[in-house]
Amino acid sequence: MSVIVITGGSRGIGASTAEHIARRGMGVILTYNASPHAAATVVARIEHAGGKAVALKLDVADVGSFEAFRQSVVLTLRETWDTATLGGLVNNAGYGLFNSLATVTEAQFDGLLNVHLKGPFFLTQALLPLLAENASIVNVTSATTRVATAGVAPYAAFKGGLEVLTRYMAKEFGERRIRANAVSPGAIRTELGGGLSDEFEAMLAAQTALGSVGEPQDVARVIAMLLSEEGAWINAQTLEVAGGYTI
């Protein structure tokens, strides 16, 4: 069985992705930081549907904890699935911040950098020895890298960096047949950044060709495809999943 690590798997896109890939017969190691109950709920839903999942605590901003996390993954793989390798990694964990360039503090800048770029870089490095040949890496970025939205400059800049990093992952890991792609969601109805107000959601829907914002499962289906054999010849790409946002 292919086992996938999904960071930030206790809610939103991460939780939906965990459930989608479990329905495809993959094992799930989902991470959480501050929401153990929410993570346990996702695990319970997966197990109720006949899948297998384990939740592990991880602070993606704490690079110093990654070696211990890798050891936990090794132990979990052996005890739960009797395997030593991973079939994929989804770098999904993140949070939003709405501040103008003129008011962003250094601490806010560093926090976003650590979670959205530095964390995925070094977590991928830490788990790379565990990734099997033909494994798949999916980095979750954002449509704000394409459409400038006032107030999210640091977030968008680091997501843009993650898209560039994705191509370098594909280039450097290709000898092991490991693919790397990015999925770039548009406006999605999640808790990121505190969720969408009715007024803001209506504005985003009006700017989207399909006339609405997306749901977490809209993105999760694409991530699941990239992790499966259906995406076996897709590599080094950024797929925007946004319903035609600001075409």
N, C-alpha and C positions, 0 to 999 in steps of 0.2 A: 504493500500500500504506500502511495506517495503521501508524505506528511509535509504540511505547509506551516510556516511560522507567519502569523499576521500580527503586526504591532498595532496597538490601539484597537483591539478586537472586542472591546466591551460595549461599544455603542456605534451608531451611525453606519458609515460605509464599511468599517472593519467588521462589525457584528454581522451585517448582511452578507459580506463576503465569506465569513466563516461558515454561515449556514448554507450558502450556495455551493461552496466547494465540498462541504460534507455530504450534500445530496448527490454530488458527483462521485462519491466513494473515496474521497481523500480524507486523511487524518488532519486534525487541526490543533496547532499549538497557538493559542491566542494570548496576547499580553494585555495587561492593564496596569495602570499606575495608581490611581486613587479610587477606583470603583470595583472592589472585589465582588460585591454583591451583584452588580450588573454583569460582570464577567461570568460569575457562576450561573446566572440566569441564561446566558447564551449557551454555555456548556450544557445545561439541562435541556434546553430546546433541541440542541443537536442530538443528544443522547436519546431523547424521547422519540426522535424521528429515525433512530436506528444508526446514527453516526457515532463517531468517537472523537472526543476533544478534551484538551487539558488547558487550563488557564495558569499562566505564570506571571508573576509581578516583574515589571521592568520599567525603569525610568529612562526613556530614550535620551534624555539630556545628560545622563550620568555615564559618560564613556568608561569611567573606572569600574563600573559594575558589569561590563559586558563579558569579561572572562568568566565570572561566576555564573552569569546567565547562560553562557555557552555550555558550561558544565551541567547546569540544570536541564538544558535541552538534550544533551547527550544521555543523561540519566532517564529523562522522560521517554526518549525514543526507544531506549532499550527495554524499559519496564512496561511501557504501554503498547508499543508496536513491534517489539523485538527486531529493531533495525538500528543501523548506525548512521543513516543518511537522511537528509532532507530533500524533498522534491521541489521546494520553492520557498521564497521569502517575499512577503508583501510589506514594504515600508510605508505604512499608512498613518501611524500615530501623528497627531498634530493638534494645534489649537489656533484660534484666530485672535487678532488684535486690530482694532480700528482706531488708528491715530494718524494725524497728518505728519508729513516729514518734519515739519517745524517743531513738533512736540514729542516725537519718539525719544525715549531715554536710552542711554547705553545699556542699561539692564534689560529693558524690553527688547532691544535689538539683539543682544546676546542670547536671551531666552529663545527667541524665534530661530536664530541661527543654530543653536544647539539641537533643537528638536527637529527642524525641517531639513537641515543639510549635514551638519557635523555628525549628528546621531546616526542617520542612515548610512553615511560613509563608513563609520567605524563599526557599526553593527554588522553591515555586510562583510566587512573585512574579518570580523570575529567569527562569523558563521560560515564563511567561504569554505573552510576545510570540510564542513559537514555536507555541503551541497553536492548532490549526486550528478554524474554526467547526465546531460539533458534536463537539468533543473531549470527553473524559470524564476527570474526576479521581476517584480512589478513595483515600481515606485509611484506613489500617488502624489500628483502635483496639483496644478490648478489652472483654470482658464484665465486667471488674473495675470498669468505670464504673457498672454496674448493680448488681452483687453485691459488697458490701464484703468484701474479703479482707484480713485483718490481715497487715501486712508489706509491702504494695505501695502504700501511700498516695501517694507522689509520682508513681509510674508511672501509677496510675489517675487521679490528678488531671490530669495532662498529657494523657492519652488523652481524658479528658472535655473538656478544652479543645479538643482536636482535633476532637471531634464538634461542638462549637459552631462552631468555625471552618469546618467543612464546610458548615454551613447558610449562613454568610455568604459563602463562596465561591460557592455556588449562586445566592445573591441578587445578588451584584455581577457575576458573570460571565455571567449569564443573557442579557444583551443580545447576547452573541456566541454564544449557544446552547451554551455550555460547561456541562456538567452536573457536579455534585460530590456524591458520596455517601461514606458511611463503611461499612466492613465491620468488624464487631465479633466477633472469634473468641472462643470459650470455650476450654476446655482442649484444646490441640492438641499432638500428639507432635512437638515440634521441639527444637532445641538452645537455645532462648531461656531464659536464666537457668540454664543448665547442664543443661536437660532435666528430665524427670520421673522421680523415683524410683518403684520399683514400688509402694511403700506410698502415696505421694501420688497416683499415677495411679489406684490402686484407690479411694481416697477420692473423687476427682473423678468417676470413672465412676459411683460409687454415688449421686452428687448429680445425675446427668444422666439425663433421661427415657429416652434411647435406650440407656443402660447401658454407655457406653464413652466414652473421649476421642476427639477427632477426629484426622484426618490432614491434613497440609498441603494435599493435593489437594481436601479438602472445602471449604476456604476459597478456594483458587485458582479452582475452578469458578465460584464466585459473583462473584469479582473479574472474571474473564474475561467473564461475562455482562454485567456493568455497563459494561465497555469496548466491548461490541459493540452492534449494532443491537437486539438483544433487550432491552437496558436503556435504549432511547432515551427512554422516557417516565418513567423513575425518576430523581428529582432531589431533593436536599436530605434524603435519608433515611439512617438508620443501620440496617443489616441485621445482626442478630445471627446468627452461624453457630456454633451451640454445642450442637446436638442436644437442646435443652431443658434447659439447665443451670440448676439452682435455680429452678424455675418457681414 
